[in-house]
Amino acid sequence: MVKKIKSAATSFEKLVGIMHELREKCPWDKKQTFETLRHLTIEETYELADAILEKDMKKIKQELGDLLLHIVFYSRLGEEKNAFTLKEVIEDICTKLIHRHPHIYGNVTVTDAAHVKRNWEKLKIKEGKKSVMEGVPVSLPAMVKAMRIQEKAKSAGFDWNKKEEVWEKVMEELNEFKSEAEKCSGKMEDEFGDLFFSLINYARFVNIDPESALEKTNKKFIRRFSFIEKEARKNGTELNEMPLDAMEEIWGRAKKKEK
């Protein structure tokens, strides 16, 4: 294990050296700022998320390398501005991890992973956070944010007792949305949001990641729709000229192929 750590450290030093050289000599790298890198980092994060869903280990490894490069790049920019160094970034996360794992580095005893999360949130409040919700990034996608909000509330003891109670809430919100939709009222959007939020809550209770579940459905729909397009081309038919029942028949064949 020690040998592996030393080997990784050597490779990390090599990456840092390359980054410094690129920043000094490469016209593109020299132009980059925190702001220009931001959207690229978001793209890299989503590419890693895609690779994880696809269970593509080679791609996961590559995307992790891209993200690691971004961390080193941001640290280099921070150093140039005399704001922080890569060493300080690493030291800060080491200090935080040790402080927030007193069951490993202290005398605290925990019973399970949920207990660890509750302790984590308590420690964050002690560190100066005024609300457990402060840990939810503002720019998160809405579905991921809803999940994080619910997890934060749970860590503070504010949660449903049983999944059956959550399902009752889902049905209540569905009926409220249906009622407003039938009237085409201005409250439809609010009720639709409440319905989504309650469905995400139920997903949490049955250990489903709603973001991953929806993305898998997106990919499945694209795959099946592409099959319809392929079959239409094979028959020399324009998709927008194909009857709906013919498209549904091909859709059914696409489903069977996947089984």
URCORGI-V726423 format. One record per backbone hydrogen bond with DSSP energy under -1.0 kcal/mol. CO is the residue of the C=O (numbers start at 1). NH is the residue of the N-H. If there is no record, write none. Layout:
co nh
CO NH
CO NH
This chain:
co nh
1 5
2 6
3 7
4 8
5 9
6 10
7 11
8 12
9 13
10 14
11 15
12 16
13 17
14 18
15 19
16 20
17 21
18 22
19 23
20 24
21 25
22 26
26 30
33 37
34 38
37 41
38 42
39 43
40 44
41 45
42 46
43 47
44 48
45 49
46 50
47 51
48 52
49 53
50 54
51 56
55 57
56 60
57 61
58 62
59 63
60 64
61 65
62 66
63 67
64 68
65 69
66 70
67 71
68 72
69 73
70 74
71 75
72 76
73 77
74 78
75 79
76 80
77 81
78 83
79 82
85 89
86 90
87 91
88 92
89 93
90 94
91 95
92 96
93 97
94 98
95 99
96 100
101 104
101 105
102 106
102 108
112 116
113 117
114 118
115 119
116 120
117 121
118 122
119 123
120 124
121 125
122 126
123 127
124 129
125 128
131 134
132 135
133 136
137 140
141 145
142 146
143 147
144 148
145 149
146 150
147 151
148 152
149 153
150 154
151 155
153 158
154 157
157 159
162 166
163 167
164 168
165 169
166 170
167 171
168 172
169 173
170 174
171 175
172 176
173 177
174 178
175 179
176 180
177 181
178 182
180 185
185 188
187 191
188 192
189 193
190 194
191 195
192 196
193 197
194 198
195 199
196 200
197 201
198 202
199 203
200 204
201 205
202 206
203 208
204 207
209 213
210 214
211 215
212 216
213 217
214 218
215 219
216 220
217 221
218 222
219 223
220 224
221 225
222 226
223 227
224 228
225 229
226 230
227 231
228 232
229 233
230 234
231 235
232 237
233 236
238 241
239 242
243 247
244 248
245 249
246 250
247 251
248 252
249 253
250 254
251 255
252 256
253 257
254 258
255 259
